[in-house]
Structure formats: C-alpha cells, structure tokens
Amino acid sequence: MEKTIKSFGRTELAQIYFPRLCPEAAWHKLRSWLKTNPHLSHLYELTRRTFTPAEVRLIYAELGEP
C-alpha cells in the first residue's frame, strides 16, 4: 500500500529537509536544489507557496524522503 502524500507549504517542506536552518534559509536551500535538478527545475519557477501532492511525490523521488 502506497503512503499517502499531502500538499506542503514550500517553507514547511524545506524545514522538514533542513530542520536546523531558519525557515527562510531552509527555503533558499531547497529552492537551490530544485533549480539545479533537471527533473525539478520547473518547480523553481513556481510563484504559489504550496506544492501539490504530485509535486511532493516528485521531490521525494528525486531528493529522497526527508
């Protein structure tokens, strides 16, 4: 059975990946990872502040689950 993946705010997801960084620094670091990954670079340009479950699944597939 596949794990249910929910939508995340971009800073919320960034802080899960980088819990020791402040929210802004965590988002900047995750954003730089998105920018340099060819499969995730389209997410770098998003202007909305949330990732859909499908986008989170893609991020997990490329970066690994936090």
C-alpha positions as CSV (number, residue, x, y, z in Angstrom):
1,M,0.0,0.0,0.0
2,E,1.4,3.4,-1.0
3,K,2.0,6.0,1.6
4,T,-0.4,9.0,1.3
5,I,1.4,12.2,0.4
6,K,-0.1,15.5,1.3
7,S,0.4,19.0,0.0
8,F,3.0,21.1,1.8
9,G,3.8,24.8,2.1
10,R,7.1,25.4,0.4
11,T,8.7,26.6,3.7
12,E,7.1,23.8,5.6
13,L,8.7,21.2,3.3
14,A,12.0,23.0,3.3
15,Q,12.1,22.9,7.1
16,I,11.5,19.2,7.0
17,Y,14.5,18.7,4.8
18,F,16.6,21.3,6.7
19,P,15.3,21.3,10.3
20,R,18.4,23.1,11.7
21,L,18.0,26.1,9.4
22,C,15.7,29.1,9.9
23,P,12.6,29.0,7.7
24,E,14.0,31.5,5.1
25,A,17.4,29.8,4.9
26,A,15.7,26.4,4.6
27,W,13.5,27.6,1.7
28,H,16.5,29.2,-0.1
29,K,18.5,25.9,0.2
30,L,15.6,23.8,-1.1
31,R,15.0,26.2,-3.9
32,S,18.6,26.0,-5.0
33,W,18.3,22.2,-5.0
34,L,15.2,22.5,-7.2
35,K,17.0,24.9,-9.6
36,T,19.9,22.6,-10.1
37,N,18.0,19.4,-10.6
38,P,16.8,18.9,-14.2
39,H,13.7,17.0,-13.1
40,L,12.7,19.6,-10.5
41,S,13.8,22.9,-12.1
42,H,10.3,23.7,-13.3
43,L,9.3,23.8,-9.6
44,Y,11.9,26.5,-9.0
45,E,9.8,29.0,-11.1
46,L,6.5,28.5,-9.2
47,T,5.0,31.6,-7.7
48,R,2.5,29.8,-5.4
49,R,3.5,29.0,-1.9
50,T,2.5,25.3,-1.9
51,F,3.5,22.1,-3.5
52,T,0.7,19.7,-4.6
53,P,0.9,16.0,-3.5
54,A,2.1,15.1,-7.1
55,E,4.9,17.7,-6.8
56,V,5.8,16.5,-3.3
57,R,5.9,12.9,-4.7
58,L,8.3,14.1,-7.5
59,I,10.5,15.9,-5.0
60,Y,10.7,12.8,-2.8
61,A,11.5,10.6,-5.8
62,E,14.4,12.9,-6.8
63,L,15.8,14.0,-3.4
64,G,14.7,11.1,-1.2
65,E,12.2,11.4,1.6
66,P,13.4,13.7,4.3
